[in-house]
Amino acid sequence: MSALPEPASVLSPPHRAPAAAPAPAPAPALVLEVLDHGRTRRVLEWTLAAAALLLLAPLLLLVALLVVGTSRGPVLFRQERIGHGGRPFVVLKFRTMRRDAATRAEALFAVANDGSGPLDKLRRDPRVTPVGRWLRRTSLDELPQLWNVLNGTMALVGPRPTTPREVARFVPREHRRCAVRPGVTGLAQVSGRSDLAWDDAVDLDLHYIDHRSLALDLRILLRTVPAVLRARGAY
């Protein structure tokens, strides 16, 4: 991130500036850099997340009814993840699996695992309900994480949060993913999501961390919509 220019570089000497001349409009890049201050970024994220929850309330209600109406179990799935600074938190999702999913996990992953690196994944997971499969393909199961953005445990943009089991398998460089709050979407998510090899996803996450800015966040948010519509790597 470039440093803000010194005051002397943006203000003309008093005897050269016409008294009635209007102040020039700030350059967009400078505005974004000023807004990139941590506290301001948090206010913007909170505002966007709150607005999204209000606008999407009818859709959230519809999805909740579909979840409880088609399979036994709670509406929301709660799971411990590792967040900023290695601190654990509870992530929220719409439930996409059957009630016995946790007890079947070890046996399933012992036979097949489509994940790479520390991740456990199945491309065709038999624990996923029909409605859950649709929710995953459309990424609607992730919408409750807007509440995580409101309570400050997640950001709108950042590396995806991983489980304690996965973090225990990290090599040293991968722990840098915890240098920022995990995100609802991120550079890896708009670049292939689960289709990416783990090392490639980590490279993208670390690139985001090294170049993190409000401008980059906005570009990723804009790319999220077409990425969701294409459903690439969503399973």
Buried (B, 14 or more C-beta within 10 A) or exposed (E): EEEEEEEEEEEEEEEEEEEEEEEEEEEEEBEBBEBBEEEEBBEBBBEBBBEBBEEBEEEBEEBBEBBBEEBEBEBBBEEEBBBBEEEEBEBBBBBBBBEEBEEBBEEBBEEEEBBBBBBBBBEEBEBBBEBBBBBBEBBBBBBBBBBBBBEBBBBBBBBBBBBEEBBEEBEEEBEBBBBBBBBBBBBBBBBBBBEBEBEBBBBBBBEBBEEBBBBBBEBBBEBBEEBBEEEBBBB
